[in-house]
Amino acid sequence: MRTPGTPKQWIRLLVVAAAFSALPALAQNKALDEQTFHEFEQIVADFSTAERIQAWEAFIQKYPSSTFVPQVKQVISELRGEKRPTGSATPKPKGADSDLDFLSEPSETPTPAPRPTQQPVVFAPTPRPVATPTAAPANPFMDTGTGRPRGGGNNTASTERYAWNTDGGATPSSTPSAATGNDVYPDRRGGITRPPRRSAGIGKATHTEVGFTVGFAPDETYVRNILVGMTATQRFGRTWGASVEAWGAESSETPLLRSLRNLGAEPEVISKYNWIAGGTAEANLLSAIDRVTGQIPNRNDLYVRGGGGIVNTDLEICREEGGVQCAAPLFIEGVNFGYLTAGLGHRFYVTRWMTFRSEMRSRTVFELIDGKYTPRSNIQLNLGPTFVF
């Protein structure tokens, strides 16, 4: 018999006390991880197999320290059709001290048992009678692409749900119920949130965009410069991006300029664009790509853009000198001037690989003529599709 108070027993008591003091924090973290895991299960329930794999991989990147990471890896393996070997416990070495067996036992992360789907939580401060609507049969024509079940608009959460696939079709999972867009679901912080909206797919925050653009300036007075070109953008995450752009220009004189020519009162300087090249930086004010799942549920980006470049232009100069009116204009071709531009843009995700952009910019060209800078400003509108790679 060992007498109480030996060093070995004191060490054992200290280790057990430390383990019990850490149990509340571990239990709290495990409960939070479990809640996050089940919420993610509800989000990806209606995804295709490929989208589920991408979403679960995003879960591992977002919560690398979660206790459910091994289970998520097993889910990814099953979705890919792989079979994971079952690990065996490490045998205890012979001759080990039986009093310290609990320190040498292998630590295995227990796999939580599957839990039934939690019912949505509904907060009704004042109970009042609500008429129960009669559910109508599903109408594939009217329901397709809505991304959210239709209903009677009450605050009562039903146990039945519609299953919405990612191809835009609506398929009733069972008998239709009175579930509506007012149903609520618990979020990670203990509050409530709406059901996830229908997504345009899984997007990448860091990617490359190549767009085709048509630009014009509605406020040009004497010459209309129609621009047709291309923009290449590298996006660095959900917010920042850098672009290079180039346009060719097709110029035409306005009726006002032709009238002034007939009267012999044409402007002193007429500028016709040949091409424009430059670069810009952009910053998203609103991003369509979800920070956690990578989905594109909102489809809209709102961004600001600023930069500069070079304008190549043909000049027609006809100035009075010494009070004598210009008899014949001077033509100078292929002159380069610098410009600055800034503006606001909107990007709409048609699909995860294609967007449509619309921009409004202010461009100021600094014309240097006879040693004097003359800034000329106008408003330019840019429209066109962009392809995401």
Residue pairs with C-beta under 8 A, 6 or more apart in sequence:
2 8
2 9
8 97
8 99
8 100
9 99
11 100
12 99
12 100
15 102
15 103
29 67
30 67
32 188
33 63
33 66
33 67
33 68
34 67
34 68
34 112
35 186
35 188
36 63
36 66
36 68
36 188
37 66
37 68
37 71
37 72
38 115
38 118
39 185
39 186
39 187
39 188
40 55
40 56
40 59
42 117
42 185
43 55
43 196
43 293
44 51
44 52
44 55
44 56
44 293
45 163
46 163
46 164
46 165
46 166
47 55
47 166
48 165
48 166
49 79
51 166
51 201
51 202
52 79
53 76
53 79
53 80
54 202
54 294
55 202
55 293
55 294
55 295
56 72
56 75
56 76
56 79
57 76
58 292
58 293
58 294
59 66
59 72
59 292
60 69
60 72
60 73
62 292
63 69
66 72
67 109
68 112
70 109
70 111
71 111
71 112
74 84
74 111
77 83
77 84
89 106
89 108
90 106
92 101
92 104
92 105
93 104
96 104
118 186
119 157
119 159
120 157
120 183
120 184
120 185
120 186
121 157
121 184
121 185
121 186
121 192
122 155
122 156
122 157
122 183
122 184
123 184
123 192
124 155
130 154
130 155
130 156
131 152
131 154
132 152
132 156
132 178
133 151
133 152
133 154
133 178
135 175
135 176
135 177
135 178
136 176
137 176
138 162
138 170
138 172
138 176
140 169
140 170
142 150
143 149
143 150
143 170
144 168
144 169
144 170
145 168
145 169
145 170
145 198
146 170
146 198
147 164
147 197
147 198
148 164
148 181
148 195
148 197
148 198
149 161
149 162
149 164
149 170
149 179
149 180
149 181
150 180
151 177
151 178
151 179
151 180
151 181
151 182
152 178
152 180
153 180
153 182
154 178
154 180
154 182
155 182
156 178
157 179
157 183
157 184
158 177
158 178
158 179
158 183
159 177
160 173
160 174
160 175
160 176
160 177
160 179
161 173
161 177
161 179
162 170
162 171
162 172
162 173
162 176
162 179
163 171
163 172
163 173
164 170
164 171
164 198
165 171
166 198
166 199
166 201
168 198
181 194
181 195
183 194
183 195
184 192
184 193
184 194
185 192
185 193
185 194
185 195
186 192
186 193
187 193
196 295
196 297
197 297
197 298
198 297
199 295
199 296
199 297
200 295
200 296
200 297
200 299
200 349
200 350
200 351
200 352
201 295
201 296
201 351
201 352
201 353
202 293
202 294
202 295
202 296
202 352
203 288
203 289
203 294
203 295
203 296
203 349
203 352
203 388
204 289
204 294
204 388
205 235
205 237
205 238
205 287
205 289
205 294
206 235
206 236
206 237
207 235
207 388
207 389
208 232
208 233
208 234
208 235
208 388
208 389
209 231
209 232
209 233
209 234
209 235
209 241
209 355
209 386
209 387
209 388
209 389
210 230
210 231
210 232
210 233
210 386
210 387
210 389
211 230
211 231
211 232
211 233
211 355
211 357
211 384
211 385
211 386
211 387
212 229
212 230
212 231
212 384
212 385
212 386
213 227
213 228
213 229
213 230
213 231
213 245
213 247
213 357
213 382
213 383
213 384
214 226
214 227
214 228
214 382
214 383
214 384
215 226
215 227
215 228
215 229
215 247
215 380
215 381
215 382
215 383
216 224
216 225
216 226
216 227
216 380
216 381
217 224
217 225
217 363
217 378
217 379
217 380
217 381
218 379
218 381
219 378
219 379
220 254
220 378
221 254
221 256
221 257
222 253
222 254
222 256
222 257
222 260
222 267
222 270
223 251
223 252
223 253
223 254
223 257
223 270
223 271
223 272
224 251
224 252
224 253
224 254
225 249
225 250
225 251
225 272
225 273
226 249
226 250
226 251
226 252
227 247
227 248
227 249
227 273
227 276
227 380
227 382
228 247
228 248
228 250
229 245
229 246
229 247
229 248
229 276
230 245
230 246
231 243
231 244
231 245
231 386
232 243
232 244
232 245
233 241
233 242
233 243
233 282
233 386
234 241
234 242
234 243
235 241
236 242
238 284
238 287
238 289
238 291
239 283
239 284
239 287
240 281
240 282
240 283
240 284
241 281
241 282
241 283
241 284
241 303
242 279
242 280
242 281
242 282
243 279
243 280
243 281
243 282
243 305
243 307
244 278
244 279
245 276
245 277
245 278
245 279
245 280
245 309
246 275
246 276
246 277
247 275
247 276
247 277
248 274
248 275
249 272
249 273
249 274
249 275
249 276
251 272
251 273
257 266
257 267
257 270
260 266
260 267
264 325
266 318
266 329
267 318
268 317
268 318
268 319
268 320
268 326
269 315
269 316
269 317
269 319
269 367
269 369
269 374
270 315
270 316
270 317
271 313
271 314
271 315
271 316
271 365
271 367
271 376
272 313
272 314
272 316
273 311
273 312
273 313
274 312
274 313
274 314
274 334
275 311
275 312
276 309
276 310
276 311
276 312
276 339
277 309
277 310
278 307
278 308
278 309
278 310
278 339
278 341
279 307
279 308
279 309
280 305
280 306
280 307
280 341
281 305
281 306
281 307
282 303
282 304
282 305
282 345
283 303
283 304
284 301
284 302
284 303
285 302
285 303
285 304
286 300
286 301
286 302
286 303
287 301
288 296
288 297
288 298
288 299
288 300
288 301
288 347
288 349
289 295
289 296
290 296
290 297
296 349
296 352
299 348
299 349
300 346
300 347
300 348
300 349
301 346
301 347
301 348
301 349
301 355
302 344
302 345
302 346
302 347
303 344
303 345
303 346
303 347
304 342
304 343
304 344
304 345
305 341
305 342
305 343
305 344
305 345
305 359
305 361
306 340
306 341
306 342
306 343
307 340
307 341
307 342
308 338
308 339
308 340
308 341
309 338
309 339
309 341
310 336
310 337
310 338
310 339
311 336
311 337
311 338
311 339
311 365
312 334
312 335
312 336
313 335
313 336
313 337
313 365
314 331
314 332
314 333
314 334
314 335
315 330
315 331
315 332
315 333
315 335
315 369
316 329
316 330
316 331
317 329
317 330
317 331
317 332
317 369
318 326
318 328
318 329
318 330
319 326
320 326
337 365
337 366
337 367
337 368
338 365
338 366
339 363
339 364
339 365
339 366
340 363
340 364
340 366
341 361
341 362
341 363
341 364
341 380
342 361
342 362
343 359
343 360
343 361
343 362
343 380
344 359
344 360
345 357
345 358
345 359
345 360
345 382
346 357
346 358
346 359
347 355
347 356
347 357
347 386
348 355
348 356
348 357
349 355
350 356
352 388
353 387
353 388
353 389
354 385
354 386
354 387
354 388
355 385
355 386
355 388
356 383
356 384
356 385
356 386
357 382
357 383
357 384
357 385
357 386
358 381
358 382
358 383
359 381
359 382
359 383
360 379
360 380
360 381
360 382
361 379
361 380
361 381
361 382
362 377
362 378
362 379
362 380
363 377
363 378
363 379
363 380
364 375
364 376
364 377
365 375
365 376
365 377
366 373
366 374
366 375
367 373
367 374
367 375
367 376
368 374
